[in-house]
Every structure is written in structure tokens, then in C-alpha cells.
Amino acid sequence: MSARAIMKKAYSVGLVPDQLYGKTQHKTLQARLSEDILYRRERSPFFRTKPGVFFLRKFLTDPTVPAQHRQEMTARRRTRELLRGPALSIDIEAIRGAFGDSDFWEAYETLGRVRDEGWYSYIDPKRQDPNHPLLWSFSSVTRDQRVLTYRVGRYRDDRDHFAQKRSIGFTSLVVEDDRSLFDALTFGIEEGALAAVTTDLDIPFTQAHLAPETFHYSLKFIARSSGTPRPDLLAFIEVQAPEWFGPTALRLALNGLRWMDLRVPPNDLSDFGPWSRLILDRYFGMHGPNE
């Protein structure tokens, strides 16, 4: 039954309280059913037979029910939209003048100066300006000298040079909505980065955010991207996961999720995307066997 049909039937048999009213109750019901299926999966008492049509799971194997009503539809989970805007753009020439022409800058000192001097703006993320690159958060999840890696599927911002490469980071464009009164210094980088990790790995955000003794996260440095045609900046964040954490990937762009031992250099660094190679080399100190 559709959510509208379910509501109609519920009213007809007196299951809906008299004080409950509204023109779009069926939309609310559909959203709640979809949410329950998404997060509880096979533990949900409901499943979809087709978009917007629901059935009770307890009848899934009932032979008296027509087969077309017992065919469970697996919905594709929405991916995060990478190009959200307006996006944070930073004056790279001003940073070079203040801190030197380097590939890495200390995060808090750099961002504090950027904020105080006004060396930033929020722009359309599809604009490309070599002197005013976009800032991305790049978060690595680590545990016991291991880092979580995955193979990148199809990107949604036309960065084909990342497709099918292995990555050690979860990326998120730093946008105007990330910044809040409580995170003005770092422009909301840490909040946005943690949200990206929790979304992609199905970690309850409140669990990761409100329990720092469980998930430690810290902003390390700002780096210039390398090996890509677009001149971006990276804000690198390390997220330390607890022992009990077992990652699951809900995002369609994550494949082959596994831990990599940071004590053993990978056989082929070229198998990793350019941003991952940069962090593996300069932060984790990993080099290929022939380097």
C-alpha cells in the first residue's frame, strides 16, 4: 500500500487519533517509513515493493500472498552532494606572502590569519581561480597504526582523476553553512568533516561528536593539493576511532572498505588518489618500495 492508502485505511478503522489532522500526513508517514527501512534494514517491520509502496515484512515468506507483493525493492541510498555552495575560497597569494611558499601550513595559525585579514570569500564552487582556491576537508580515520581506505567510485564533481583510485580520506567541500558561532575560527571545517565521516560510515553523529573520548578528531594542517588540474587547498583532519568501531559503507561511491597497516608501505602508491598520496607521504611518512 502507498502511504496515502495506509492513512486512508487507518482513518476508516479508527486507528488515527481525532486530534491528528493535516493535509500532508501521508507524506510524513512515507518519510517515517522510509527512514525506518533505511536505518533498521531487515529489522524494520516494513519493506518496499516499489517506490512509495510498502508491505509488512512478516508476510515476506507467506506463500498465500501474491509473489509481486513479496518482491523487496532495495532503494539506493542518497550520496552526499560534494559541490554544495557557496564554498570557502582563500587567497593563496596572501598566505604565501605571510607564511612562505610552502606546501603545508599550520592549520590554526593560518586560518586565524585568514579570518582576521579577510583573505577569504564564499563563491560558486564551480568557479576556478588559481589565486583563490576552494578549501576541502580531507579526513582520515585511523586506529592502532592503521588507516581506513576505500576505492573511489563515481564522483559527482567531475574529478575523473580520482575515480577508481584508492583513498584514505573522506572529503567535504567547506561551505558557508558549515560555519557557526561556536566554530568561527576554523570556518566550520571540523564540524563539516566529522559530518562527512559519520554520514559515509553510518556512525551516529551524536555518538561521534558528543563523546570525544570515543572519537578523537583534530585539525592538523592546510595543504596545497598536488597532481590535479584544479588548484584546491586541503584541510587535513585525523579522526581516531575506538577499538570497537567496525566501519560500514552506505555511500555508493565507497568500495572495498578496509584497514591498511601504516607500518607497511603499500606496493603501489600510484593506486591511490593524488590527495591520499600527498597525506601518506607527508603526514604518515609512507613511501613506495622504490622511492
N, C-alpha and C positions, 0 to 999 in steps of 0.2 A: 504494500500500500504506500501511497505517497503521504507526505506529512499532512497535506490538506485533508486527504481521506481519513487519516488516523484521527485528526482533530474532529472531523465531522462525526465519525463513529463514536468517539469519546463523549461528545455532547449528547448524542442520541441515547446512550445508555447511562447518562448521568455521572460520568467519571470526572467531569470538569467542574470545579467549584463555581458557584454562582458569581462570586466576586471577581473571577478571572475573565477578562474580556480584552478585546483588541482586534484590529483589522489584520494584523500580520502574525498572529500566533503560530500559524503553520510554518512561517519562516524561522521563528525562534525554535520551534520543535525540530525542524530539519537540521538547524545548526547544532543543537544539543545532541541529536542522534549521530550526526557526522563526527562530532568531537569525541563522543564515547567510542565509536568504532575506531577512530584514528589512534587514540591513546590506549585503549584496552584491547584492541585487536580481537583475537579469538576468545578473550574473556568477556567481551561485550555480549549482552543478550540479543543484539541485533546484528544484521549484516545487510549489505545492499545486493539486490538482484540486478539492478541497473541504476544509472544516475537518478537520484532523487526518489528511489523506490526501496522500501525497507521490508525486511521479513524477520521473524523470530528464529534465532539460532537453534533453539531446541527442536525445531522441525526440520533442520538441515538434512537429517538422515531418515526422515519419515517417508516410507515408500508410498503412503496414501496421498501425499502431496505431489501435485504435478511437477515433473522434472524442471520445467522452466522457472519455477519458484524456488528451486533449491540450488541454483547455479550462483555461487557467490562471486560478486564482482569485486576485484581488487582495485581500489582507487589509487591513482598516482598522487603522491604527496607533493604539495607545492614546494618549489625550491625558493630559497631566498633570492630576492632581486638584488643583484650586485650593484647595478647602476641606479642607486637611489640619489636623489638630489634635493636641494642644492648641496654640492660637495665642497669639502675644505680644500682650498688651494693655497700654497705657501710660496712666498717669494724666495726662490733658491739662491738668487744672487745676493740678497741681503744676508742670508745665513752664511754663505761663503765669505762675505766681507767681514762678518763678525767672528766666525769660528774657524775660518780657514777652508781651503778647498780639499775637503776630505770626503770619504765615502760613508763615514759614520759620525754621528754627533750624539752626545749625551742627551737623553730624552727630555728630562725635566728642565734643565738649563736652556736647551734650545727652544722648547715650547713656551717657556716663560718669557723669553726674549721676543719670540714671535708674537705672543699675545700683547706684551707691553708696548712693542714698537709698531704694532698694527701691520705686521708683514703677512697678512693673510686676507683671504676673501672667500666667499661661498659662491660657486659658479655652477653652470650647467656641466655635469660630469662628462658630457660628450665633447666638450671643448678641449683642445690640446694646445698647450703653450709651454715650450721648453723652459721658460723662465718662471713659470708659475705651475709647477706640477701638482697633481692631486695626491692626497695623503691617504694611504690604505693601512689598516691594521692587519698584521700578519701574526697569528697566534699559534704557537707550538704547544702541544700537550705532551708533557714528559712524566715519567715515573720510573724510579730506580735505574737511572742511566739509560733509559730507553725513550724514544720519541715516537709518537703515533704518526703513521704515514698512510697515505691512500693514493690511488691512481685517479687522476682528474678525468672526469667525463666531459660532457659538452658544456662549455662556458656560455654565459648569457651576455657577455660584453665584447664579443668578437675577438678575444685574445687567443687566437688559434695556436700560438706557440706554447700555451700551457696544456692544451688538450692531449690526453693520453700520457702525460708525464706524471711521475710520482711526486707527491707534495708532502711536506712536513708541517704545513701551516693551513689555518683556516682564515680566509681573507674577508674583509669587510671594508667597503668604502666609508671613510669618516664623513658624515653628513651633518648638516646643521641641526637636525633633530636629536642627534646624539648628545649635544652639549646641554648641560643643565647647570643650575645654580650650585650644585654640590660637586660638579666635575668641570668647572670652568677652566682650570689651569691646563688640563690635558685635552680640552675640547671634546670630552666625552669618549675619548679613544678607548679607555679601559672598559667602560660600560658597553660600548658597541662591540668590542672584541669578544667579551665574555658572552654577550647575547648570541654572536655568531657561532661560537663553540657549542653553547648549550643547545641551540637550535639544530645544528647539524648532527650532534651526537646524542640527542634526546636526553639531555641532562636537565632535570627540573631547575629552572633559573634561580628560584628562591633558595634551593639547596646549595648551588654553587656560589651564589652571591652573598647570602646571609651567613654562611658558615665558612669563614676564611681559614679556619683550622682544617677544613676538609679540602677545599680547592684554593691553593695559593696562586695568586696571579700578580705579575709585576711587569711594568713597562720598562724595557731595557734601553733601547736606543732608537734613533731615527737614522735610516739608511737610504742611500740613493739606489734605486733599482738598477740592475745590470742585465744585459743580454736580451733586452726587449726594446722594440721600437718606440714605445710610449715612455716619456720621461716621468715616472712616478716616484714618490717617496714612500718608504715603508716605516711604520711604527711597529717595532718588534715587541711582542708580549710573550712571556713564558708562563704557561699555566701548568702547575704541578698537581697531578691527580693523585688521589689516595690509593692505597693498595687494593681496596675492594672494587675499584672502578673497572667495569668491563664495557668498552665502547661499542655502541651500535650506530650504524649509519642510516639515517632516514632521508637524507638528501640524495636526489637522483644523480648528482654529479660526483658522488663518492663511491669508489670501487676498490676492492682488495684492501680493506682496512686492516692494518696490522702494526705491531710494535717493531721498531728497529733498534738494535743494540748500538748505542753511541760509542761503545768501546771498540767496535769492529767497523773499519771503513767499508762502505759499500763497494761492490765490484765495479760499478759503472755510475759515476756521478752524473754523466750525461743523461741518464734515465730520469733524473729529477728536473723539475721546472727551474727556470732561472732564479726565482726568488728563493727557492729551497736550497739551491746550490750556494747562493750567497750566504745564507744563515748557517748552513752546515760547515762552510769553510771558515767564516769569520767569527762565529759565535761558539759553535760546538767543536771547532778545530779539526774537522774531518776532511781528509783529502783522499783522492783516489789512489790505488796502489802504485800508479806510475807518476804520481805528482810529488 
